Amino acid sequence: MTQQSEHDAAGAGDAAADALAGIATAFAADNYRMDVVTTAGNVRLTVRPGPGACGECLIPASQLRAMAASALAGGPLAGRDIVVDYPPEAQQ
């Protein structure tokens, strides 16, 4: 997982990466990469397949959004909009 912060308070990107590390690890087990970008208004999760990624293993975007909201709750990024970018071929 990579993370970056754009126009945001110091540490927001690190807070997102720490809070979402478990989700990123689960994606990596199925050969997906999850990148996290935080801004003042949202947290963007971009999921991209690697070689041999398990297409049936990809959870619906709505489920990822709910999992991310739960992981971020109680931290400095709680309540921000969560935007999920999935591969074009992913079934939603």
PDB file of N, CA, C and O in Angstrom:
ATOM      1  N   MET A   1       0.851  -1.166   0.000  1.00  0.00           N
ATOM      2  CA  MET A   1       0.000   0.000   0.000  1.00  0.00           C
ATOM      3  C   MET A   1       0.893   1.222   0.000  1.00  0.00           C
ATOM      4  O   MET A   1       1.881   1.285   0.731  1.00  0.00           O
ATOM      5  N   THR A   2       0.542   2.178  -0.813  1.00  0.00           N
ATOM      6  CA  THR A   2       1.198   3.471  -0.743  1.00  0.00           C
ATOM      7  C   THR A   2       0.183   4.474  -0.249  1.00  0.00           C
ATOM      8  O   THR A   2      -1.024   4.309  -0.426  1.00  0.00           O
ATOM      9  N   GLN A   3       0.694   5.507   0.367  1.00  0.00           N
ATOM     10  CA  GLN A   3      -0.194   6.552   0.850  1.00  0.00           C
ATOM     11  C   GLN A   3       0.446   7.882   0.580  1.00  0.00           C
ATOM     12  O   GLN A   3       1.670   8.002   0.517  1.00  0.00           O
ATOM     13  N   GLN A   4      -0.381   8.870   0.424  1.00  0.00           N
ATOM     14  CA  GLN A   4       0.111  10.232   0.321  1.00  0.00           C
ATOM     15  C   GLN A   4      -0.976  11.166   0.785  1.00  0.00           C
ATOM     16  O   GLN A   4      -2.159  10.827   0.797  1.00  0.00           O
ATOM     17  N   SER A   5      -0.555  12.332   1.161  1.00  0.00           N
ATOM     18  CA  SER A   5      -1.484  13.346   1.635  1.00  0.00           C
ATOM     19  C   SER A   5      -1.360  14.560   0.732  1.00  0.00           C
ATOM     20  O   SER A   5      -0.255  15.033   0.469  1.00  0.00           O
ATOM     21  N   GLU A   6      -2.480  15.059   0.261  1.00  0.00           N
ATOM     22  CA  GLU A   6      -2.493  16.245  -0.587  1.00  0.00           C
ATOM     23  C   GLU A   6      -3.240  17.360   0.132  1.00  0.00           C
ATOM     24  O   GLU A   6      -4.423  17.216   0.439  1.00  0.00           O
ATOM     25  N   HIS A   7      -2.557  18.471   0.401  1.00  0.00           N
ATOM     26  CA  HIS A   7      -3.188  19.635   1.014  1.00  0.00           C
ATOM     27  C   HIS A   7      -3.913  19.261   2.308  1.00  0.00           C
ATOM     28  O   HIS A   7      -5.071  19.634   2.499  1.00  0.00           O
ATOM     29  N   ASP A   8      -3.259  18.549   3.169  1.00  0.00           N
ATOM     30  CA  ASP A   8      -3.914  18.082   4.379  1.00  0.00           C
ATOM     31  C   ASP A   8      -2.995  18.306   5.572  1.00  0.00           C
ATOM     32  O   ASP A   8      -1.807  18.589   5.416  1.00  0.00           O
ATOM     33  N   ALA A   9      -3.560  18.177   6.752  1.00  0.00           N
ATOM     34  CA  ALA A   9      -2.780  18.334   7.967  1.00  0.00           C
ATOM     35  C   ALA A   9      -1.691  17.272   8.035  1.00  0.00           C
ATOM     36  O   ALA A   9      -1.863  16.156   7.545  1.00  0.00           O
ATOM     37  N   ALA A  10      -0.584  17.630   8.640  1.00  0.00           N
ATOM     38  CA  ALA A  10       0.529  16.693   8.776  1.00  0.00           C
ATOM     39  C   ALA A  10       0.063  15.448   9.513  1.00  0.00           C
ATOM     40  O   ALA A  10      -0.656  15.530  10.508  1.00  0.00           O
ATOM     41  N   GLY A  11       0.476  14.313   9.016  1.00  0.00           N
ATOM     42  CA  GLY A  11       0.148  13.056   9.668  1.00  0.00           C
ATOM     43  C   GLY A  11      -1.131  12.400   9.203  1.00  0.00           C
ATOM     44  O   GLY A  11      -1.376  11.245   9.551  1.00  0.00           O
ATOM     45  N   ALA A  12      -1.961  13.086   8.429  1.00  0.00           N
ATOM     46  CA  ALA A  12      -3.226  12.491   7.989  1.00  0.00           C
ATOM     47  C   ALA A  12      -2.979  11.285   7.098  1.00  0.00           C
ATOM     48  O   ALA A  12      -3.665  10.271   7.221  1.00  0.00           O
ATOM     49  N   GLY A  13      -2.005  11.387   6.203  1.00  0.00           N
ATOM     50  CA  GLY A  13      -1.685  10.256   5.332  1.00  0.00           C
ATOM     51  C   GLY A  13      -1.196   9.066   6.127  1.00  0.00           C
ATOM     52  O   GLY A  13      -1.569   7.927   5.847  1.00  0.00           O
ATOM     53  N   ASP A  14      -0.349   9.331   7.132  1.00  0.00           N
ATOM     54  CA  ASP A  14       0.144   8.251   7.982  1.00  0.00           C
ATOM     55  C   ASP A  14      -0.993   7.634   8.788  1.00  0.00           C
ATOM     56  O   ASP A  14      -1.048   6.415   8.954  1.00  0.00           O
ATOM     57  N   ALA A  15      -1.898   8.469   9.288  1.00  0.00           N
ATOM     58  CA  ALA A  15      -3.034   7.964  10.056  1.00  0.00           C
ATOM     59  C   ALA A  15      -3.900   7.058   9.196  1.00  0.00           C
ATOM     60  O   ALA A  15      -4.365   6.016   9.658  1.00  0.00           O
ATOM     61  N   ALA A  16      -4.119   7.454   7.945  1.00  0.00           N
ATOM     62  CA  ALA A  16      -4.920   6.628   7.037  1.00  0.00           C
ATOM     63  C   ALA A  16      -4.217   5.315   6.752  1.00  0.00           C
ATOM     64  O   ALA A  16      -4.840   4.253   6.799  1.00  0.00           O
ATOM     65  N   ALA A  17      -2.928   5.375   6.457  1.00  0.00           N
ATOM     66  CA  ALA A  17      -2.174   4.156   6.155  1.00  0.00           C
ATOM     67  C   ALA A  17      -2.193   3.200   7.341  1.00  0.00           C
ATOM     68  O   ALA A  17      -2.384   1.996   7.170  1.00  0.00           O
ATOM     69  N   ASP A  18      -1.997   3.734   8.541  1.00  0.00           N
ATOM     70  CA  ASP A  18      -2.009   2.886   9.737  1.00  0.00           C
ATOM     71  C   ASP A  18      -3.378   2.256   9.958  1.00  0.00           C
ATOM     72  O   ASP A  18      -3.476   1.059  10.232  1.00  0.00           O
ATOM     73  N   ALA A  19      -4.433   3.054   9.840  1.00  0.00           N
ATOM     74  CA  ALA A  19      -5.788   2.561  10.093  1.00  0.00           C
ATOM     75  C   ALA A  19      -6.229   1.533   9.057  1.00  0.00           C
ATOM     76  O   ALA A  19      -7.001   0.626   9.367  1.00  0.00           O
ATOM     77  N   LEU A  20      -5.740   1.673   7.830  1.00  0.00           N
ATOM     78  CA  LEU A  20      -6.189   0.812   6.732  1.00  0.00           C
ATOM     79  C   LEU A  20      -5.202  -0.304   6.405  1.00  0.00           C
ATOM     80  O   LEU A  20      -5.388  -1.014   5.417  1.00  0.00           O
ATOM     81  N   ALA A  21      -4.167  -0.471   7.204  1.00  0.00           N
ATOM     82  CA  ALA A  21      -3.127  -1.466   6.918  1.00  0.00           C
ATOM     83  C   ALA A  21      -3.685  -2.884   6.829  1.00  0.00           C
ATOM     84  O   ALA A  21      -3.260  -3.654   5.967  1.00  0.00           O
ATOM     85  N   GLY A  22      -4.609  -3.239   7.685  1.00  0.00           N
ATOM     86  CA  GLY A  22      -5.186  -4.583   7.647  1.00  0.00           C
ATOM     87  C   GLY A  22      -5.947  -4.850   6.362  1.00  0.00           C
ATOM     88  O   GLY A  22      -5.876  -5.947   5.808  1.00  0.00           O
ATOM     89  N   ILE A  23      -6.673  -3.852   5.889  1.00  0.00           N
ATOM     90  CA  ILE A  23      -7.414  -3.993   4.634  1.00  0.00           C
ATOM     91  C   ILE A  23      -6.437  -4.124   3.473  1.00  0.00           C
ATOM     92  O   ILE A  23      -6.629  -4.956   2.587  1.00  0.00           O
ATOM     93  N   ALA A  24      -5.391  -3.305   3.477  1.00  0.00           N
ATOM     94  CA  ALA A  24      -4.385  -3.365   2.409  1.00  0.00           C
ATOM     95  C   ALA A  24      -3.693  -4.722   2.383  1.00  0.00           C
ATOM     96  O   ALA A  24      -3.405  -5.249   1.309  1.00  0.00           O
ATOM     97  N   THR A  25      -3.427  -5.287   3.544  1.00  0.00           N
ATOM     98  CA  THR A  25      -2.794  -6.601   3.626  1.00  0.00           C
ATOM     99  C   THR A  25      -3.701  -7.676   3.036  1.00  0.00           C
ATOM    100  O   THR A  25      -3.229  -8.577   2.343  1.00  0.00           O
ATOM    101  N   ALA A  26      -4.994  -7.585   3.306  1.00  0.00           N
ATOM    102  CA  ALA A  26      -5.942  -8.554   2.745  1.00  0.00           C
ATOM    103  C   ALA A  26      -5.983  -8.456   1.221  1.00  0.00           C
ATOM    104  O   ALA A  26      -6.026  -9.479   0.537  1.00  0.00           O
ATOM    105  N   PHE A  27      -5.970  -7.244   0.688  1.00  0.00           N
ATOM    106  CA  PHE A  27      -5.927  -7.079  -0.769  1.00  0.00           C
ATOM    107  C   PHE A  27      -4.638  -7.664  -1.343  1.00  0.00           C
ATOM    108  O   PHE A  27      -4.663  -8.333  -2.376  1.00  0.00           O
ATOM    109  N   ALA A  28      -3.529  -7.414  -0.683  1.00  0.00           N
ATOM    110  CA  ALA A  28      -2.234  -7.912  -1.168  1.00  0.00           C
ATOM    111  C   ALA A  28      -2.214  -9.432  -1.241  1.00  0.00           C
ATOM    112  O   ALA A  28      -1.568 -10.002  -2.119  1.00  0.00           O
ATOM    113  N   ALA A  29      -2.913 -10.090  -0.330  1.00  0.00           N
ATOM    114  CA  ALA A  29      -2.963 -11.557  -0.346  1.00  0.00           C
ATOM    115  C   ALA A  29      -3.613 -12.086  -1.621  1.00  0.00           C
ATOM    116  O   ALA A  29      -3.346 -13.212  -2.039  1.00  0.00           O
ATOM    117  N   ASP A  30      -4.467 -11.268  -2.237  1.00  0.00           N
ATOM    118  CA  ASP A  30      -5.134 -11.653  -3.490  1.00  0.00           C
ATOM    119  C   ASP A  30      -4.524 -10.949  -4.702  1.00  0.00           C
ATOM    120  O   ASP A  30      -5.142 -10.879  -5.764  1.00  0.00           O
ATOM    121  N   ASN A  31      -3.305 -10.426  -4.534  1.00  0.00           N
ATOM    122  CA  ASN A  31      -2.549  -9.746  -5.598  1.00  0.00           C
ATOM    123  C   ASN A  31      -3.185  -8.439  -6.068  1.00  0.00           C
ATOM    124  O   ASN A  31      -3.183  -8.131  -7.259  1.00  0.00           O
ATOM    125  N   TYR A  32      -3.722  -7.683  -5.128  1.00  0.00           N
ATOM    126  CA  TYR A  32      -4.211  -6.335  -5.404  1.00  0.00           C
ATOM    127  C   TYR A  32      -3.383  -5.347  -4.595  1.00  0.00           C
ATOM    128  O   TYR A  32      -2.849  -5.683  -3.538  1.00  0.00           O
ATOM    129  N   ARG A  33      -3.285  -4.142  -5.099  1.00  0.00           N
ATOM    130  CA  ARG A  33      -2.593  -3.066  -4.398  1.00  0.00           C
ATOM    131  C   ARG A  33      -3.620  -1.990  -4.083  1.00  0.00           C
ATOM    132  O   ARG A  33      -4.416  -1.614  -4.942  1.00  0.00           O
ATOM    133  N   MET A  34      -3.602  -1.497  -2.852  1.00  0.00           N
ATOM    134  CA  MET A  34      -4.501  -0.424  -2.461  1.00  0.00           C
ATOM    135  C   MET A  34      -3.674   0.807  -2.109  1.00  0.00           C
ATOM    136  O   MET A  34      -2.873   0.785  -1.175  1.00  0.00           O
ATOM    137  N   ASP A  35      -3.876   1.872  -2.864  1.00  0.00           N
ATOM    138  CA  ASP A  35      -3.209   3.139  -2.591  1.00  0.00           C
ATOM    139  C   ASP A  35      -4.192   4.065  -1.892  1.00  0.00           C
ATOM    140  O   ASP A  35      -5.386   4.058  -2.191  1.00  0.00           O
ATOM    141  N   VAL A  36      -3.685   4.856  -0.964  1.00  0.00           N
ATOM    142  CA  VAL A  36      -4.513   5.757  -0.168  1.00  0.00           C
ATOM    143  C   VAL A  36      -4.022   7.187  -0.356  1.00  0.00           C
ATOM    144  O   VAL A  36      -2.837   7.474  -0.183  1.00  0.00           O
ATOM    145  N   VAL A  37      -4.934   8.072  -0.707  1.00  0.00           N
ATOM    146  CA  VAL A  37      -4.623   9.500  -0.808  1.00  0.00           C
ATOM    147  C   VAL A  37      -5.633  10.243   0.053  1.00  0.00           C
ATOM    148  O   VAL A  37      -6.841  10.057  -0.095  1.00  0.00           O
ATOM    149  N   THR A  38      -5.135  11.086   0.955  1.00  0.00           N
ATOM    150  CA  THR A  38      -6.029  11.875   1.798  1.00  0.00           C
ATOM    151  C   THR A  38      -5.983  13.337   1.360  1.00  0.00           C
ATOM    152  O   THR A  38      -4.933  13.857   0.983  1.00  0.00           O
ATOM    153  N   THR A  39      -7.131  13.978   1.417  1.00  0.00           N
ATOM    154  CA  THR A  39      -7.239  15.418   1.185  1.00  0.00           C
ATOM    155  C   THR A  39      -8.030  15.997   2.347  1.00  0.00           C
ATOM    156  O   THR A  39      -8.429  15.270   3.256  1.00  0.00           O
ATOM    157  N   ALA A  40      -8.252  17.278   2.316  1.00  0.00           N
ATOM    158  CA  ALA A  40      -9.008  17.909   3.398  1.00  0.00           C
ATOM    159  C   ALA A  40     -10.426  17.366   3.492  1.00  0.00           C
ATOM    160  O   ALA A  40     -11.028  17.390   4.566  1.00  0.00           O
ATOM    161  N   GLY A  41     -10.969  16.873   2.376  1.00  0.00           N
ATOM    162  CA  GLY A  41     -12.356  16.440   2.379  1.00  0.00           C
ATOM    163  C   GLY A  41     -12.603  14.961   2.257  1.00  0.00           C
ATOM    164  O   GLY A  41     -13.691  14.488   2.586  1.00  0.00           O
ATOM    165  N   ASN A  42     -11.601  14.203   1.782  1.00  0.00           N
ATOM    166  CA  ASN A  42     -11.889  12.782   1.590  1.00  0.00           C
ATOM    167  C   ASN A  42     -10.653  11.905   1.717  1.00  0.00           C
ATOM    168  O   ASN A  42      -9.518  12.370   1.814  1.00  0.00           O
ATOM    169  N   VAL A  43     -10.938  10.626   1.711  1.00  0.00           N
ATOM    170  CA  VAL A  43      -9.911   9.589   1.661  1.00  0.00           C
ATOM    171  C   VAL A  43     -10.204   8.788   0.401  1.00  0.00           C
ATOM    172  O   VAL A  43     -11.282   8.208   0.270  1.00  0.00           O
ATOM    173  N   ARG A  44      -9.259   8.752  -0.522  1.00  0.00           N
ATOM    174  CA  ARG A  44      -9.444   8.033  -1.789  1.00  0.00           C
ATOM    175  C   ARG A  44      -8.653   6.732  -1.727  1.00  0.00           C
ATOM    176  O   ARG A  44      -7.448   6.729  -1.477  1.00  0.00           O
ATOM    177  N   LEU A  45      -9.363   5.620  -1.963  1.00  0.00           N
ATOM    178  CA  LEU A  45      -8.758   4.293  -2.003  1.00  0.00           C
ATOM    179  C   LEU A  45      -8.760   3.829  -3.452  1.00  0.00           C
ATOM    180  O   LEU A  45      -9.820   3.669  -4.056  1.00  0.00           O
ATOM    181  N   THR A  46      -7.590   3.616  -4.002  1.00  0.00           N
ATOM    182  CA  THR A  46      -7.466   3.152  -5.378  1.00  0.00           C
ATOM    183  C   THR A  46      -6.940   1.729  -5.349  1.00  0.00           C
ATOM    184  O   THR A  46      -5.844   1.474  -4.851  1.00  0.00           O
ATOM    185  N   VAL A  47      -7.725   0.805  -5.884  1.00  0.00           N
ATOM    186  CA  VAL A  47      -7.377  -0.618  -5.880  1.00  0.00           C
ATOM    187  C   VAL A  47      -7.034  -1.030  -7.301  1.00  0.00           C
ATOM    188  O   VAL A  47      -7.813  -0.810  -8.229  1.00  0.00           O
ATOM    189  N   ARG A  48      -5.860  -1.632  -7.462  1.00  0.00           N
ATOM    190  CA  ARG A  48      -5.392  -2.077  -8.779  1.00  0.00           C
ATOM    191  C   ARG A  48      -4.921  -3.519  -8.694  1.00  0.00           C
ATOM    192  O   ARG A  48      -4.277  -3.910  -7.720  1.00  0.00           O
ATOM    193  N   PRO A  49      -5.241  -4.316  -9.716  1.00  0.00           N
ATOM    194  CA  PRO A  49      -4.817  -5.718  -9.705  1.00  0.00           C
ATOM    195  C   PRO A  49      -3.348  -5.859 -10.077  1.00  0.00           C
ATOM    196  O   PRO A  49      -2.804  -5.080 -10.861  1.00  0.00           O
ATOM    197  N   GLY A  50      -2.729  -6.866  -9.497  1.00  0.00           N
ATOM    198  CA  GLY A  50      -1.384  -7.268  -9.885  1.00  0.00           C
ATOM    199  C   GLY A  50      -1.493  -8.493 -10.769  1.00  0.00           C
ATOM    200  O   GLY A  50      -2.599  -8.919 -11.103  1.00  0.00           O
ATOM    201  N   PRO A  51      -0.361  -9.066 -11.153  1.00  0.00           N
ATOM    202  CA  PRO A  51      -0.388 -10.275 -11.985  1.00  0.00           C
ATOM    203  C   PRO A  51      -1.119 -11.414 -11.264  1.00  0.00           C
ATOM    204  O   PRO A  51      -0.837 -11.705 -10.102  1.00  0.00           O
ATOM    205  N   GLY A  52      -2.041 -12.041 -11.954  1.00  0.00           N
ATOM    206  CA  GLY A  52      -2.754 -13.183 -11.388  1.00  0.00           C
ATOM    207  C   GLY A  52      -3.717 -12.829 -10.272  1.00  0.00           C
ATOM    208  O   GLY A  52      -4.037 -13.682  -9.444  1.00  0.00           O
ATOM    209  N   ALA A  53      -4.188 -11.591 -10.231  1.00  0.00           N
ATOM    210  CA  ALA A  53      -5.117 -11.181  -9.179  1.00  0.00           C
ATOM    211  C   ALA A  53      -6.396 -12.011  -9.245  1.00  0.00           C
ATOM    212  O   ALA A  53      -6.872 -12.358 -10.326  1.00  0.00           O
ATOM    213  N   CYS A  54      -6.937 -12.317  -8.085  1.00  0.00           N
ATOM    214  CA  CYS A  54      -8.147 -13.128  -7.973  1.00  0.00           C
ATOM    215  C   CYS A  54      -9.378 -12.247  -8.186  1.00  0.00           C
ATOM    216  O   CYS A  54      -9.780 -11.514  -7.283  1.00  0.00           O
ATOM    217  N   GLY A  55      -9.973 -12.316  -9.369  1.00  0.00           N
ATOM    218  CA  GLY A  55     -11.133 -11.491  -9.693  1.00  0.00           C
ATOM    219  C   GLY A  55     -12.329 -11.748  -8.806  1.00  0.00           C
ATOM    220  O   GLY A  55     -13.053 -10.815  -8.458  1.00  0.00           O
ATOM    221  N   GLU A  56     -12.553 -13.006  -8.429  1.00  0.00           N
ATOM    222  CA  GLU A  56     -13.694 -13.337  -7.573  1.00  0.00           C
ATOM    223  C   GLU A  56     -13.470 -12.910  -6.131  1.00  0.00           C
ATOM    224  O   GLU A  56     -14.417 -12.872  -5.345  1.00  0.00           O
ATOM    225  N   CYS A  57     -12.236 -12.591  -5.774  1.00  0.00           N
ATOM    226  CA  CYS A  57     -11.908 -12.240  -4.391  1.00  0.00           C
ATOM    227  C   CYS A  57     -12.171 -10.770  -4.072  1.00  0.00           C
ATOM    228  O   CYS A  57     -12.163 -10.381  -2.904  1.00  0.00           O
ATOM    229  N   LEU A  58     -12.402  -9.958  -5.088  1.00  0.00           N
ATOM    230  CA  LEU A  58     -12.588  -8.526  -4.890  1.00  0.00           C
ATOM    231  C   LEU A  58     -13.967  -8.254  -4.294  1.00  0.00           C
ATOM    232  O   LEU A  58     -14.987  -8.594  -4.893  1.00  0.00           O
ATOM    233  N   ILE A  59     -13.992  -7.643  -3.120  1.00  0.00           N
ATOM    234  CA  ILE A  59     -15.263  -7.343  -2.465  1.00  0.00           C
ATOM    235  C   ILE A  59     -15.935  -6.158  -3.159  1.00  0.00           C
ATOM    236  O   ILE A  59     -15.256  -5.375  -3.824  1.00  0.00           O
ATOM    237  N   PRO A  60     -17.249  -6.011  -3.018  1.00  0.00           N
ATOM    238  CA  PRO A  60     -17.928  -4.854  -3.611  1.00  0.00           C
ATOM    239  C   PRO A  60     -17.380  -3.541  -3.043  1.00  0.00           C
ATOM    240  O   PRO A  60     -16.970  -3.476  -1.884  1.00  0.00           O
ATOM    241  N   ALA A  61     -17.381  -2.514  -3.865  1.00  0.00           N
ATOM    242  CA  ALA A  61     -16.873  -1.206  -3.443  1.00  0.00           C
ATOM    243  C   ALA A  61     -17.619  -0.693  -2.212  1.00  0.00           C
ATOM    244  O   ALA A  61     -17.013  -0.074  -1.337  1.00  0.00           O
ATOM    245  N   SER A  62     -18.912  -0.941  -2.136  1.00  0.00           N
ATOM    246  CA  SER A  62     -19.689  -0.480  -0.977  1.00  0.00           C
ATOM    247  C   SER A  62     -19.210  -1.146   0.310  1.00  0.00           C
ATOM    248  O   SER A  62     -19.202  -0.518   1.369  1.00  0.00           O
ATOM    249  N   GLN A  63     -18.815  -2.403   0.222  1.00  0.00           N
ATOM    250  CA  GLN A  63     -18.303  -3.114   1.397  1.00  0.00           C
ATOM    251  C   GLN A  63     -16.937  -2.558   1.800  1.00  0.00           C
ATOM    252  O   GLN A  63     -16.668  -2.385   2.989  1.00  0.00           O
ATOM    253  N   LEU A  64     -16.079  -2.278   0.830  1.00  0.00           N
ATOM    254  CA  LEU A  64     -14.779  -1.679   1.139  1.00  0.00           C
ATOM    255  C   LEU A  64     -14.975  -0.317   1.796  1.00  0.00           C
ATOM    256  O   LEU A  64     -14.295   0.012   2.767  1.00  0.00           O
ATOM    257  N   ARG A  65     -15.898   0.468   1.270  1.00  0.00           N
ATOM    258  CA  ARG A  65     -16.176   1.792   1.837  1.00  0.00           C
ATOM    259  C   ARG A  65     -16.602   1.662   3.305  1.00  0.00           C
ATOM    260  O   ARG A  65     -16.134   2.423   4.152  1.00  0.00           O
ATOM    261  N   ALA A  66     -17.478   0.712   3.609  1.00  0.00           N
ATOM    262  CA  ALA A  66     -17.944   0.507   4.984  1.00  0.00           C
ATOM    263  C   ALA A  66     -16.805   0.038   5.888  1.00  0.00           C
ATOM    264  O   ALA A  66     -16.685   0.494   7.025  1.00  0.00           O
ATOM    265  N   MET A  67     -15.975  -0.866   5.388  1.00  0.00           N
ATOM    266  CA  MET A  67     -14.834  -1.353   6.172  1.00  0.00           C
ATOM    267  C   MET A  67     -13.854  -0.218   6.458  1.00  0.00           C
ATOM    268  O   MET A  67     -13.337  -0.105   7.569  1.00  0.00           O
ATOM    269  N   ALA A  68     -13.600   0.617   5.460  1.00  0.00           N
ATOM    270  CA  ALA A  68     -12.676   1.738   5.638  1.00  0.00           C
ATOM    271  C   ALA A  68     -13.235   2.746   6.636  1.00  0.00           C
ATOM    272  O   ALA A  68     -12.499   3.256   7.480  1.00  0.00           O
ATOM    273  N   ALA A  69     -14.530   3.037   6.546  1.00  0.00           N
ATOM    274  CA  ALA A  69     -15.153   3.973   7.487  1.00  0.00           C
ATOM    275  C   ALA A  69     -15.021   3.463   8.914  1.00  0.00           C
ATOM    276  O   ALA A  69     -14.746   4.234   9.833  1.00  0.00           O
ATOM    277  N   SER A  70     -15.217   2.166   9.094  1.00  0.00           N
ATOM    278  CA  SER A  70     -15.079   1.566  10.416  1.00  0.00           C
ATOM    279  C   SER A  70     -13.636   1.665  10.916  1.00  0.00           C
ATOM    280  O   SER A  70     -13.397   1.980  12.081  1.00  0.00           O
ATOM    281  N   ALA A  71     -12.682   1.394  10.029  1.00  0.00           N
ATOM    282  CA  ALA A  71     -11.269   1.448  10.407  1.00  0.00           C
ATOM    283  C   ALA A  71     -10.826   2.873  10.748  1.00  0.00           C
ATOM    284  O   ALA A  71      -9.953   3.066  11.594  1.00  0.00           O
ATOM    285  N   LEU A  72     -11.422   3.858  10.099  1.00  0.00           N
ATOM    286  CA  LEU A  72     -11.043   5.257  10.318  1.00  0.00           C
ATOM    287  C   LEU A  72     -11.806   5.911  11.466  1.00  0.00           C
ATOM    288  O   LEU A  72     -11.418   6.984  11.929  1.00  0.00           O
ATOM    289  N   ALA A  73     -12.886   5.281  11.932  1.00  0.00           N
ATOM    290  CA  ALA A  73     -13.715   5.849  13.000  1.00  0.00           C
ATOM    291  C   ALA A  73     -12.879   6.073  14.259  1.00  0.00           C
ATOM    292  O   ALA A  73     -12.051   5.241  14.628  1.00  0.00           O
ATOM    293  N   GLY A  74     -13.108   7.186  14.894  1.00  0.00           N
ATOM    294  CA  GLY A  74     -12.408   7.482  16.137  1.00  0.00           C
ATOM    295  C   GLY A  74     -11.046   8.121  15.940  1.00  0.00           C
ATOM    296  O   GLY A  74     -10.411   8.528  16.913  1.00  0.00           O
ATOM    297  N   GLY A  75     -10.589   8.216  14.708  1.00  0.00           N
ATOM    298  CA  GLY A  75      -9.295   8.826  14.421  1.00  0.00           C
ATOM    299  C   GLY A  75      -9.461  10.190  13.780  1.00  0.00           C
ATOM    300  O   GLY A  75     -10.580  10.687  13.647  1.00  0.00           O
ATOM    301  N   PRO A  76      -8.349  10.797  13.382  1.00  0.00           N
ATOM    302  CA  PRO A  76      -8.415  12.142  12.806  1.00  0.00           C
ATOM    303  C   PRO A  76      -9.121  12.215  11.451  1.00  0.00           C
ATOM    304  O   PRO A  76      -9.463  13.305  10.991  1.00  0.00           O
ATOM    305  N   LEU A  77      -9.340  11.076  10.815  1.00  0.00           N
ATOM    306  CA  LEU A  77      -9.989  11.066   9.499  1.00  0.00           C
ATOM    307  C   LEU A  77     -11.442  10.604   9.554  1.00  0.00           C
ATOM    308  O   LEU A  77     -12.078  10.430   8.514  1.00  0.00           O
ATOM    309  N   ALA A  78     -11.964  10.406  10.752  1.00  0.00           N
ATOM    310  CA  ALA A  78     -13.351   9.963  10.911  1.00  0.00           C
ATOM    311  C   ALA A  78     -14.300  10.969  10.275  1.00  0.00           C
ATOM    312  O   ALA A  78     -14.130  12.179  10.421  1.00  0.00           O
ATOM    313  N   GLY A  79     -15.290  10.457   9.572  1.00  0.00           N
ATOM    314  CA  GLY A  79     -16.308  11.302   8.983  1.00  0.00           C
ATOM    315  C   GLY A  79     -15.989  11.841   7.604  1.00  0.00           C
ATOM    316  O   GLY A  79     -16.848  12.454   6.969  1.00  0.00           O
ATOM    317  N   ARG A  80     -14.792  11.629   7.134  1.00  0.00           N
ATOM    318  CA  ARG A  80     -14.468  12.092   5.773  1.00  0.00           C
ATOM    319  C   ARG A  80     -15.129  11.189   4.754  1.00  0.00           C
ATOM    320  O   ARG A  80     -15.358  10.007   5.010  1.00  0.00           O
ATOM    321  N   ASP A  81     -15.432  11.751   3.601  1.00  0.00           N
ATOM    322  CA  ASP A  81     -15.955  10.946   2.503  1.00  0.00           C
ATOM    323  C   ASP A  81     -14.888   9.944   2.084  1.00  0.00           C
ATOM    324  O   ASP A  81     -13.698  10.258   2.056  1.00  0.00           O
ATOM    325  N   ILE A  82     -15.331   8.744   1.760  1.00  0.00           N
ATOM    326  CA  ILE A  82     -14.420   7.703   1.285  1.00  0.00           C
ATOM    327  C   ILE A  82     -14.771   7.423  -0.166  1.00  0.00           C
ATOM    328  O   ILE A  82     -15.892   7.025  -0.483  1.00  0.00           O
ATOM    329  N   VAL A  83     -13.810   7.633  -1.033  1.00  0.00           N
ATOM    330  CA  VAL A  83     -13.978   7.425  -2.467  1.00  0.00           C
ATOM    331  C   VAL A  83     -13.207   6.165  -2.833  1.00  0.00           C
ATOM    332  O   VAL A  83     -12.029   6.034  -2.503  1.00  0.00           O
ATOM    333  N   VAL A  84     -13.873   5.236  -3.518  1.00  0.00           N
ATOM    334  CA  VAL A  84     -13.239   3.976  -3.917  1.00  0.00           C
ATOM    335  C   VAL A  84     -13.105   3.945  -5.433  1.00  0.00           C
ATOM    336  O   VAL A  84     -14.087   4.093  -6.160  1.00  0.00           O
ATOM    337  N   ASP A  85     -11.885   3.753  -5.893  1.00  0.00           N
ATOM    338  CA  ASP A  85     -11.609   3.573  -7.321  1.00  0.00           C
ATOM    339  C   ASP A  85     -11.201   2.124  -7.532  1.00  0.00           C
ATOM    340  O   ASP A  85     -10.177   1.670  -7.020  1.00  0.00           O
ATOM    341  N   TYR A  86     -12.024   1.400  -8.302  1.00  0.00           N
ATOM    342  CA  TYR A  86     -11.760  -0.009  -8.586  1.00  0.00           C
ATOM    343  C   TYR A  86     -11.316  -0.179 -10.031  1.00  0.00           C
ATOM    344  O   TYR A  86     -11.533   0.708 -10.856  1.00  0.00           O
ATOM    345  N   PRO A  87     -10.697  -1.308 -10.342  1.00  0.00           N
ATOM    346  CA  PRO A  87     -10.334  -1.574 -11.740  1.00  0.00           C
ATOM    347  C   PRO A  87     -11.590  -1.550 -12.608  1.00  0.00           C
ATOM    348  O   PRO A  87     -12.657  -1.967 -12.157  1.00  0.00           O
ATOM    349  N   PRO A  88     -11.480  -1.071 -13.842  1.00  0.00           N
ATOM    350  CA  PRO A  88     -12.655  -0.984 -14.718  1.00  0.00           C
ATOM    351  C   PRO A  88     -13.370  -2.316 -14.910  1.00  0.00           C
ATOM    352  O   PRO A  88     -14.590  -2.343 -15.077  1.00  0.00           O
ATOM    353  N   GLU A  89     -12.636  -3.411 -14.889  1.00  0.00           N
ATOM    354  CA  GLU A  89     -13.247  -4.717 -15.140  1.00  0.00           C
ATOM    355  C   GLU A  89     -13.925  -5.311 -13.908  1.00  0.00           C
ATOM    356  O   GLU A  89     -14.566  -6.358 -14.001  1.00  0.00           O
ATOM    357  N   ALA A  90     -13.792  -4.655 -12.756  1.00  0.00           N
ATOM    358  CA  ALA A  90     -14.366  -5.188 -11.518  1.00  0.00           C
ATOM    359  C   ALA A  90     -15.890  -5.113 -11.557  1.00  0.00           C
ATOM    360  O   ALA A  90     -16.467  -4.126 -12.013  1.00  0.00           O
ATOM    361  N   GLN A  91     -16.517  -6.158 -11.079  1.00  0.00           N
ATOM    362  CA  GLN A  91     -17.980  -6.184 -10.968  1.00  0.00           C
ATOM    363  C   GLN A  91     -18.374  -5.450  -9.703  1.00  0.00           C
ATOM    364  O   GLN A  91     -17.859  -5.753  -8.627  1.00  0.00           O
ATOM    365  N   GLN A  92     -19.266  -4.505  -9.812  1.00  0.00           N
ATOM    366  CA  GLN A  92     -19.740  -3.756  -8.649  1.00  0.00           C
ATOM    367  C   GLN A  92     -21.114  -4.245  -8.330  1.00  0.00           C
ATOM    368  O   GLN A  92     -21.735  -3.766  -7.382  1.00  0.00           O
TER     369      GLN A  92
END
